[in-house]
Amino acid sequence: MSISRSRFRQLLAFEDRTVALISSREETAGDYVIEHLRLRIGEDDVRGILTRPAEPSGPMPAILYGHSHGGGYAIGASELLDGRDYLLDPLGPVFARAGYVTLCIDMPVFGERATATESAVAKALLWQGKSLFGAMLSDHAAALTYLAGRPDVDATRIGAFGLSMGCVLSYWLAALDERIAAVAHLCCFADFRTMIALGAHDGHGIYLTVPGLLREADGGTIAGLVAPRPQLICVGEEDALSPMPAVERALTELRPAYRGAEDRLDVLSEAGVGHQETPRMREAVLAFFGRWLS
């Protein structure tokens, strides 16, 4: 099974959206700075939250952060500052202290954009031959355009990161967009065909349903579009949302894409761990970005 980047865009009904900064308000938080952004993405006014070092030194590496789902529709981009119960602690300050400019935006139906339900928006888009996840990825790519255009960001050193829904946002966008130099993702890398066979797919929201996708691609082949750019995959072996048989099948389909570049694919699999970040995952993510972006 294989798919081209252009065909993947077609199946997602991916749209190249314009982005413009409407307003920015800065807040100093000790040794890092928070920027509260309003971005015009396509026709929508979208909240963005950005963290950066208090004392920048030239154009810096950056991370595009995909927030998670977890039923926290009111949270969205606030995850960057407030964290979630499956994260060790909020990553915005952590990445800023490590020298990165980090941006997270509200995905459709989350945060300040939670004005309609996931079900209502997804169903309307499916009727139009589109998908909610395609809309999310289109907005995520626009956020990447904004991030790459900032004068304090080195556009050649932008990584992507996310856990759960943010995991899929991150590696799917990296598959679509070569401006992502390296991607680290946690707790949602899997083969969806296997998940369906196991009944695990129903634990995920309807946002992830992309009509016709599994006839042409799956988790491993999509992640293969990232190669040979560096990719870190972290999984918990007791994660019911990404069962190990589904993870293993996805890895089997992914590994050939890194033939000759095996040092650019890192996999951390933790026994006894569910759908959550662990200290070993945190250490691996920081080391990974330190190696490939710094």
N, C-alpha and C positions, 0 to 999 in steps of 0.2 A: 504494500500500500504506500502510495506517495502522492504528494500534492504540490503544486507550484504556489508561490506566494500570491501571484495574481488570481489564481483560482480560489485560494483561501479567502481573499478579499471579496470575491464575487459571492461566495456562499454566505459570508457574514453580512452582505449588503453594506460593506464598510464605506464610509463617506469621508472625504478629505474636507475637514471643517476649518473655517477661519477662526483665529483667536486674537483677542486684543485685551489689553489691560484697561479696566475701567477705573479702578482705584486700588490704593495700597495703604495700609496703616501699620506702622511698625511698633513693636513692643519689645523692650529689652528684658530678658529673663536671666540676669546674672551673666553667665559666660556664653550665652547664645542669644540670637535675635529671632523673634517671631514676626512674620509678615502676614497680615490678614488681607487677602486679595479678593477682588471681584474681577472675574474674567468674562468677556463676551465670547462664548464658544458657539459658533453658528448663530442661531437666533436666541440662545439662552444666556441668562445671567447666572454664572456659576461661582460658588464660593471655593476659594483655594486657601490652604494654609501652608505656609512655607517656613522652614527653620534653616538657619545658617549660622556659621561661626560669628562671634561678636567682632572678631578682628580678622577680616579676610586678608589673604595674601595673594593677590593676583587672581586670574580666573581659576575657579575651584572645580573639582569634580562634583557631580550631582547625582541624586537618586530620585527617580520618579516612583512614588510610593502608591501602590494600589491598596485601598482599604478593604477590609473584609466585609462579610455579610452578617452571619450569626443572628439574623432576625433583628439586628439593631438598626432599624431604618432611620431613627432619629440621630444616629451618630455620624456616619459618613466620614468626612475629612477630619472631624474632631479626634478620631482614633490616633492621629499623628501626635497629639498632645496629651490625650487622656488615656490612651491604651485600651485594651480589652482584657477580659478575664483569662483568655488563652495566650496572651502575651506576657512576657516577664515583667515588662514595664514599657512606658511609651517610648517609641523609637525616634521621634523627632529630635528630642534633646540629645539622645545617644549619637545619632548620625551627625548632628551639628558639632558636637564636641570632638568627633572623629575627623572633622574637616570637610563635611559635605553640605551642599545646599540641597535640601530635600523638599519636594512639593507633593501635596496630596490634594485632590479635588473631590467634591461630592459627585459620586456617580448618580445617574438618573435614578429616582425613587429613594435616594438616601440623603441624610442630612437636611439641608435647607431645600432640597429638591423632592422631599417626601410629601408631595402634594397629591399624589395618586398612588394607588397600590401597585406593587410589583406585578400582581396578576393582571390588573386592568391594562397596564402599559404593555406588558409582554404580549397579551392576547391581541391588542390592537395592532401591534407591529407584526405579529405572525399573520394576521389577516392581510397585511400589506406585503407579505413575502419578505419581511425583515425579521430581525431578532433583537431582543433587548440587549443581549451581550454584544451584538454588532454595534449598537448605539453607544454602549459603554466604551468599547474599544475606540470608536471614532472620537469620543470626547477625550479619552486617555491620550490618544495620539496628538490631539490639539494641545493638551497640557504639556506634552513633550516639546512641541514646537515653541510654546511660550518659554519653557525652561531653557531650551537650547539657545534662545535668543537673548537671554539675560547677559549683561556685560560682566557679571561676576561669575559666570559659569563657563567652563571649558566644554564646548559642545562635543568634543571628541571623547570626553570621559563621563558619559552619562550612563548610569546603571538603572535597573528596574528591580523593585522588591515588592513582595506581598505574601500574605498568608491567607489560605482558604480562597475565597473569591478573589482576593488580591493576588494570590499565587497564579491563578489562571489569567487574570488581567495582565500580569507581568510577563509570563512566558509566551502568551499568545501575541501580545504587542511586540515583544522581541522577535517573534517569528515573522511578523508583518513589517517591522520597521527596523532597518539596519542602523538607525541612529542610536539604538540601545547597544552600548559597547559590551555589557555584561549583565546577566540576570541571575538573581538569587530568589528562589521561591520555596515556600513551606506549605506542606500539608494539603495539597490538592492535585498532585501530579498522578494521573492514573489513566488507564485505558477504559473508555466509557462503554465499549461493547462488553467488556468483562464486568463492569459495574452493573450493567443492565441484567446480565445473566445471573449475577449474585443478588439482585434487588437493591443494591446500594445506591443506585442513581436517584431514587425517590427521596433521599435525604437532602438533595440539592434543590435549590429554587428553580422556578421555571425560567428565570433570567438566562440560564445556561443552555437552553434548548435552541439549537441551530438546525433548521430543517435541512435534511439531505447530507449533513456533514459526514456521518459515519459511513456513508457509501464510499467516501474518498479519503478520509483522514481520521486520525484519532490522536490521543494525547502524545504518544511517542513520535508519530510522524510530524505533528505540529511542532513539537519541541525540536525535532531534527532540522527545521528551517532556521533555527538559531545558530546552528553549527556553521563555521568553526569558532564562533564567538563563545567566550567563557560562560558556563552555566553551572549553577549550584542547585541541587535538588535535595531538600530535607524532608524526610517522611517519618512518621511514627508508625511502628509496626502493628499497633492496636487501634489505628484510626479507622473507625467504622465508615467514615465518609470516603476514604480512599483505601480500600482493603488491599492487603499485600499482593494477592493474585493479580489485581488490576495494575498495581504499581510495577510488578515484575514484568508483565506483558508490555507495558509502556516502555520500560527500560530496554527490553529486548528489541523493540522497534527503533528506539532512539540511538543506541550505541553504535550501529554501523555508520551513522552520520558523522561521528567523531573519530572514525578510523584515520589514524595518522595524526590526530590532535587529541589523544586521550587525556593529556594533562589539562585540557580545558573543560573537561566534564568531571564534576565532583558530585558524589552521592553520599549523603549521610542518612543512614537508616538506624533508628533507635528502637531497641526492644522495649516492650512494656509501656510505650508512649502512645497516647491518643492524639486527638486533634488539638495540638498545642505546641507552642514554642518551648524549647528547653535551653538550659545554659550552654550545652554543646552546640546547639543550632545557632544561638546568638554569637558564640565565639567563631563558628565557621563562617557566618555571614560577614562579620567584621574583617576576618582574615581574607576572605574571598575578595571583597571590595578593595581592601588594602592592597592586595596583590595586583588586581587588574585595573583599578581606577586611579590609585594614588601613585 
